[in-house]
């Protein structure tokens, strides 16, 4: 055959005398034979190349071939061809190419191009094979595509290396509609090369409040000769692959950790080569530290303001790290409107468990209250929810027991004024009972003596027999939750 053209037979022959005839006998599988006479095509009669005319009438099929050569001396030699002649339409590839010659980070895309045609040995014509499947295999992965209307194909695939740095097997195959199977167009092991990498972070240490998501940014670079260059399209990950990102064309990346951090720690940004990801890069890592400023929570389970003007808070102090600060002072704050003008009334210290149950007297029992934890190193400031209570202030003023000193058995007169707050002023509370008490000198408890009723100005006065040295006092008790109780100051009277 001429250059793989099974439509023309070609025989090279030589003899010590001129060759007169060269004939070829084609024997089909069914036993029929066809004899073709070949003509001298090149060379001399003693040493030349003989060709047949195109076998345009030969039926398609497989043939064995024997060649008989006769020279002027009458010598005749017959030889059997080593291979059969396949006489049928055949698929051929033209302008076939596969690039690159070496796979690396800069050249990781394998590209196969060419054109498929069907060759007819009877006519010698080539017809484009449109819609024919072509497969590109790179390592362990395959991609396929159909040829265009002109028989051309262009298939690309990112190289994936099971053993980075080692040669990668590349194969191009096409479906041959004449042979009803795949034929191999190209097969080779292309060498690959690795590049060193590094990750440079914009910040190697971060401090932020609990509840803020961790955002890490930087640039990935690869070493090309002696120069570090931006590495585009490289997959980087944060510890345990909780977050991944690909670098941009300038090698830059930004990673957002999807979970809320509640502890300080050391973290890593990693370039990890694998068969599918960054196969021609060497692994590298950058380390950074995180300092999380803990969130503190001051939660109230209950609160209340009683008739004694005692404010009570029950609750729990906790932190996002489950570790409470060493100093656990919590301040009680009050505001008249609940939005501004907050004032510290005092503080208490929470125990190691974080639980608290505290009660404290407040001078003004109407307003808004909350608990406040000031910010400390590694701990954010915190506020409890705001609670609102409203009781009317009361007081007993100008309380006095007289005369002083007094003779034993004589009557002492106790008097004063009972008032309640109205707006911004205290006014007398009329027609209400005020209770009188006495605590003898050296005693621990008060003894109830009786009560008196205020006049229209809130004033009261009553006489009691004085038998012992001691302290006199008056009290008014609220009949409902509108007020707080009122207590006078003690007044000491010397009985002689």
C-alpha positions, 0 to 999 in steps of 0.5 A: 500500500502507498503510504497507508493507502490501501487503494494502491498496491506498491511493491519494491523488487530487485533482480540480477536481470531486468524484471519483466512482470510484477503481479499481485494476487489478492485472496478474499476470505471466501477464497475468491482471488483478484490479480493485479498487474503492477507497473514500474513506478520508480527506479530501474527494471533491475531495482525499482518500485512497482505500483498498481492502478487504484483498486476501484472495483475491488470489493471491500474486505480483508485480503491476503496478498502474494506477489509474483516477480518474473525477470528476463532470465525466466526466473519467477519468485512468489512471496507472501505479504507479512500482513493482510490488506484491509480494504475498506473505508478508514478513519484518519486524523490530520493536523493532530497535536497535543500540548503542552510538552511539560505539565506544570502550574503555569501549563496545567491544561492539556489541549488536543486538536486535530481533524477526523476524515473518512478515507475511501480506498476506491476513490482516494477521497477524504470526507470529514467525519462530523459528530464523531466522538473523540476522547481525551484521557489525562491520568485517571480522568476522561472527557469526550467531545463530538467533532464539528461539521468539518471533522475538527475537534478541540478538547481540553482538560485540566491535568490531574496527577495522582503522583505530582512531579511524575509523568502523566499519561495522556491518550487521545482516542476516536470512534471509528465508524468503519471499524465500529470501535475506538482507535488510538490517535495519541498516547504518551506520558508527559513529564510534569514539574512542581513549584514551591509555594508560600502564603503571605497573610495581611495580618498574622494576629487578630483580636476581635469580639466574640460574635465577629466572624473570622476573616483572613486575607492574603496572597499565594505565590509560587517560585518561578526560578528565583522569583516569587510570583502571584499564583492565580486559581490556587485553592487555599483552606483554613484548618480542617477545610472548614472554609476554602477559597481560590486565589484571584488573578493577582494571587489574593484570597479572602477566607471567612470562617463559617463558625463563631470562635469562642476561644483564643487559638492558633490557626493555619492557612494551607495550600494542599496539593492533591490529584485534583487540586493544585497538583503541580504545587508543593504544599505550604502553610501560614500561621496566625493567632486569634485573640477572642474578646469573650462575650459576657452575659448577665441574665436575670431569672427574676427581679423585684422591688418590695415595700421596703424599697429593697431591689432584688436581682437573681440571675447568672453571669456567664461568658462565651468561653465558659471561663468567668473573668477574675474580677467579677464586679457588677454594678446596679444602674438606674435611669429615670427613662430607661434610655439615658442618664444611667447612674451607678448605685453600687456594685456587688461581686459575683461568685465563681459559679456566676450565680447571684442573688442580691438585695439592696435598698434604693432611695428612689423606688421609681424608674428603670434598673439594669446590671452592668459589667464593665469591659475588661481585658479579654472580656466585653462589657455586658448589660442585663435586660432593663426592668421597670418598677414604680412605687411612690416615695414616702418619708417621716420628717421632723420626728421628735420625742420630747421633752429630753431629758424626761422624768420617769413615769412622765409622758413624752410627746412624739410628733412628726410629719408623714409625707409622700412624693407628688411630682417633684415635691413631698406633700403631707399624707392626711388621715393615715395611721402612723405607728410608734415604737420604742427600743429600750437602751441595751435592747435589740428589738423595738416594742410597739406602743400604739398608733396615731393618725395624721391630720390634713397636713400629714402631721401627727402627735401623741403622748406615751408614758416614758419608763426607760431610756431608749429610742423612739421611732415612727413607721408607716406601712403601705397598704398596697404596691403603690408606695413604699414604707416610711420610717423615721429616724430614731430619737433618743430620750434620756429618762431620769 
